[in-house]
């Protein structure tokens, strides 16, 4: 009985994934990797996180330079990037031609 419920829930989740992928990727669900959209979102969030870290680091360096920035200052451990931030940068795949047309007919 519990297995039946799990299977039904799995079907519902995969249908939701299919609808989400079709909405954002223009029918790319037929690919062998239906969860690719979530990988793309994860990569995007990682890039946004890295940009925020870079901006914060830049602001801290400016603040340190304007507050008297004299002798040999070294980077504090809190400013050093963590290993997960040092991962390779990811570029987004080419968006399909119908990406904007579905939502914005003027493009």
C-alpha angles and dihedrals in degrees: 000000000000091000089054091053091048091050092050090049090049090053091050092049093048090049089052090049089050093051092046092049092048091051096049102030103034100246100325091141090099087072118100091249109060092168093059090105090065091050089052091050090048091051091048092051089049091053092048089049091051091049090052090050091049092049093048091048091049092050091049091050091050090048091050091049094050094046094065102292093193124152134012105324118178129203112273117234091250090062095053114101118249119239093256089056091053093062118120118280117253126218122210120247119251109279117237118258092247093055096105098023094071093056102024112034093188094070 
